[in-house]
Amino acid sequence: MWDFEHPPRNAPLATRYDIHYTQPALCADDLLAGRADLGLIPIASLTPALAIVPGCTIASLDRVRSIQLIVKQKHRASDPLAQVRTIAADTASRSSLAYAQILFRKFVGTDPEFLPAPADPIAMLTRADAALLIGDPALLALESRDQIEAAVGPCLWLDMAHEWQYRTGLPWVAAVWAVRPESLTASSIGTSELIDDLQQSRTNGLAHINALVDEWTPRIAIPPTTIRNYLTRNIHYTLSPDCIAAISLFRTYATQADILPALPSLRFL
């Protein structure tokens, strides 16, 4: 979002785009309901009516850090995941929840109950065998790992992106830009202009990592080095062929496990 928030491009972009910030799942709700024309949405929310905008993504090539499955360690459990019966889950991202369900239904062979819960790891682990944390709460939990385990006991910390990559050999993809194609017809923005605006903003953001670290250090209780590593090493921003293959495989697995409706093919702008 660099160009949309910083000069010199934020002023001309503001004449073409009206930006609204909310949680990923709510971005998808607004897009699907027609309250928005364009959204950075979880891949679990893609439908045949939406077209993926080529070029940009939110993905990870190994460990993402911001999606954590924390499992309480039980005594003499040879396979801790197989012992999980309940998972307290932050539901801010539908994709992250679906990835966790795929992990258990397809790869572990169990079907634990997911309990919606506020993103408080100690409270979550007090009521359930495991906790699924997404976004900033996951990053903050990693910083407070000792305090969390002092309260609830030893835990197994699983990075959901790494778990997916380990089992499939493909990147973990969280979100893509998606658009209602008919909205472009009603606007003055052309397809190539939209794609260029989003890709150029991403590229300019990557060129200003130090400025982004300076902006975010006062906002979240994470060391600046960790923020820099997150932005430069944990997150992957280019919608490559491997990322597209990962989205297709994710949707196939989610359909087979009765988690998401079938998506016959990915539609691109």
C-alpha positions in Angstrom: 0.0 0.0 0.0 3.1 2.3 -0.1 2.0 4.5 -3.0 -1.6 4.8 -1.6 -0.2 6.2 1.7 2.9 8.2 0.7 3.7 11.0 -1.7 4.1 11.6 -4.5 1.7 9.0 -5.9 -0.9 9.0 -3.1 -2.6 12.2 -4.3 -3.3 11.1 -7.9 -4.2 7.6 -6.7 -6.7 9.2 -4.3 -8.6 10.5 -7.3 -9.1 6.9 -8.6 -9.4 4.8 -5.4 -11.3 5.2 -2.2 -9.4 3.0 0.4 -11.0 1.3 3.3 -9.0 -0.8 5.9 -10.5 -3.8 7.7 -9.8 -7.4 8.5 -9.1 -9.8 5.6 -12.3 -11.8 6.0 -14.3 -8.5 6.1 -12.5 -7.3 2.9 -13.9 -10.4 1.2 -17.4 -9.8 2.6 -17.4 -6.2 1.3 -16.2 -7.4 -2.1 -18.7 -10.2 -2.4 -21.6 -8.0 -1.3 -20.8 -5.4 -3.9 -19.8 -2.8 -1.2 -16.3 -2.8 -2.7 -14.9 -3.2 -6.2 -11.4 -4.4 -5.4 -10.1 -6.2 -2.3 -7.0 -7.9 -0.9 -8.8 -11.0 0.1 -8.1 -14.5 1.5 -7.8 -17.1 -1.2 -10.4 -19.1 0.6 -12.9 -16.3 -0.4 -12.3 -16.5 -4.1 -15.5 -17.3 -6.2 -16.1 -17.7 -9.9 -17.5 -14.2 -10.0 -14.2 -12.6 -8.9 -11.1 -12.2 -11.0 -7.6 -12.3 -9.5 -5.5 -9.3 -10.4 -2.1 -10.6 -11.7 1.2 -9.6 -10.2 0.8 -9.2 -6.4 0.1 -11.6 -3.5 0.7 -12.1 0.2 2.5 -15.3 0.5 5.5 -17.0 2.1 8.2 -19.3 0.7 8.8 -21.0 4.1 8.1 -19.5 7.5 5.6 -16.7 7.7 5.7 -16.2 11.5 2.3 -14.4 11.5 0.2 -17.6 11.4 0.9 -19.8 14.4 -0.7 -23.0 15.6 0.2 -23.4 19.3 -0.4 -26.9 20.6 -0.3 -27.8 24.3 2.2 -30.6 24.9 0.6 -33.6 26.6 2.6 -36.1 28.5 4.0 -39.1 26.4 2.2 -37.9 23.3 4.1 -39.4 20.4 2.1 -37.3 17.9 0.9 -34.1 19.5 -1.3 -33.1 16.6 -3.2 -36.4 16.7 -4.2 -35.6 20.3 -5.7 -32.3 19.4 -9.5 -32.3 19.9 -10.3 -28.6 20.2 -8.7 -25.5 18.7 -9.5 -22.0 19.8 -9.2 -19.9 16.5 -9.0 -16.3 15.6 -11.3 -16.1 12.6 -9.8 -12.9 11.1 -8.7 -14.8 8.0 -10.7 -17.5 6.3 -7.6 -18.9 4.5 -5.6 -19.4 7.6 -8.5 -21.2 9.2 -8.9 -23.4 6.1 -5.2 -24.2 6.0 -5.5 -25.4 9.6 -8.5 -27.6 8.8 -6.6 -29.0 5.8 -3.6 -29.8 8.0 -5.8 -31.9 10.3 -8.3 -33.5 7.9 -6.0 -34.4 5.1 -2.5 -34.7 6.6 -3.2 -35.8 10.3 -6.4 -37.7 9.6 -8.4 -36.1 12.4 -11.2 -33.5 12.6 -10.9 -31.3 15.7 -13.5 -28.8 16.7 -12.6 -25.1 15.9 -13.9 -22.7 18.6 -14.0 -19.0 17.5 -12.2 -16.9 20.1 -10.6 -13.5 20.7 -6.9 -13.5 19.9 -5.6 -14.0 23.5 -3.2 -17.0 23.5 -3.4 -17.8 27.2 -7.2 -17.6 27.3 -7.4 -19.7 24.1 -5.1 -22.4 25.4 -6.9 -22.5 28.7 -10.1 -23.5 27.0 -8.7 -25.6 24.1 -6.0 -28.1 23.2 -4.5 -25.6 20.7 -4.7 -22.0 19.5 -4.6 -20.6 16.0 -3.3 -17.0 15.9 -3.3 -14.8 12.9 -1.4 -11.6 12.1 -0.1 -9.2 14.7 -1.3 -11.4 17.6 0.8 -14.3 16.3 3.9 -12.1 16.0 3.3 -10.8 19.5 2.8 -14.3 20.9 6.2 -15.4 19.5 7.7 -12.5 21.4 5.9 -13.6 24.6 6.5 -17.3 24.2 8.1 -17.8 27.7 5.3 -16.0 29.5 2.6 -18.0 27.6 4.3 -21.3 28.4 4.7 -20.3 32.0 1.0 -19.9 32.2 -0.3 -22.9 30.2 2.7 -25.3 30.1 5.0 -26.5 27.3 3.7 -26.0 23.8 4.5 -27.0 20.3 4.7 -24.0 18.0 3.9 -24.6 14.4 4.3 -22.1 11.6 1.4 -22.8 9.3 3.2 -21.6 6.2 6.1 -24.0 6.9 3.7 -26.9 7.5 2.1 -26.3 4.1 5.4 -25.9 2.3 6.8 -29.0 4.0 3.9 -31.2 2.9 3.3 -29.8 -0.6 6.6 -28.3 -1.8 4.7 -25.2 -2.8 4.6 -21.6 -1.4 2.0 -20.8 1.2 -0.4 -18.2 -0.2 -2.7 -16.1 2.0 -4.3 -13.5 -0.2 -4.5 -11.9 -3.6 -6.0 -8.8 -5.1 -9.4 -9.7 -6.5 -11.8 -7.5 -8.4 -15.4 -7.6 -9.6 -14.7 -7.3 -13.4 -18.0 -5.5 -14.1 -16.8 -2.7 -11.8 -14.0 -1.8 -14.2 -16.5 -1.2 -16.9 -18.3 1.3 -14.7 -15.1 3.1 -13.8 -12.4 5.1 -15.6 -9.7 2.7 -14.6 -8.4 0.3 -17.3 -7.2 -3.2 -16.6 -3.6 -2.5 -17.4 -3.7 0.7 -15.2 -5.1 -1.2 -12.3 -2.5 -3.9 -12.5 0.3 -1.3 -12.9 -0.9 0.8 -9.9 -0.9 -2.2 -7.6 2.5 -3.6 -8.8 4.2 -0.3 -8.7 3.0 0.4 -5.2 4.4 -3.0 -4.1 7.7 -2.3 -5.8 8.0 1.1 -4.2 7.1 -0.3 -0.8 9.9 -2.8 -1.1 12.3 0.1 -2.0 11.3 1.8 1.3 11.7 -1.0 3.8 13.6 1.1 6.3 10.9 3.7 6.3 8.3 1.1 6.8 10.3 -0.3 9.8 10.4 3.2 11.2 6.7 3.6 10.8 5.8 0.3 12.4 8.2 0.1 15.3 6.1 2.5 17.5 2.9 0.6 16.5 3.7 -2.9 17.6 5.8 -4.3 20.5 8.2 -6.2 18.2 11.9 -5.3 17.7 12.8 -3.4 14.6 15.0 -6.2 13.3 12.1 -8.7 13.5 9.9 -6.3 11.6 12.5 -5.9 8.9 13.0 -9.6 8.6 9.2 -10.1 8.5 8.8 -7.6 5.6 11.9 -8.8 3.7 12.2 -12.6 4.5 8.9 -14.0 5.8 6.5 -12.4 3.3 6.7 -13.0 -0.5 4.8 -10.4 -2.7 4.9 -11.7 -6.3 2.2 -13.9 -7.7 4.5 -16.4 -9.4 3.5 -19.6 -11.2 4.3 -21.6 -8.1 2.0 -19.4 -6.0 -0.8 -19.9 -8.6 -0.2 -23.7 -8.4 -0.4 -23.4 -4.6 -3.8 -21.6 -4.7 -5.2 -24.3 -7.0 -3.9 -27.1 -4.8 -5.3 -25.4 -1.7 -8.7 -25.0 -3.2 -8.6 -28.7 -4.4 -7.7 -29.9 -0.9 -10.3 -27.6 0.8 -13.0 -29.0 -1.5 -12.0 -32.6 -1.0 -12.1 -32.1 2.8 -15.6 -30.4 2.6 -14.1 -27.1 3.9 -14.8 -24.8 0.9 -17.1 -25.1 -2.2 -15.5 -26.2 -5.4 -13.8 -23.5 -7.5 -13.5 -25.1 -11.0 -10.8 -22.8 -12.2 -9.0 -19.6 -11.2 -10.2 -16.6 -13.0 -7.7 -13.9 -13.9 -8.2 -10.3 -14.9 
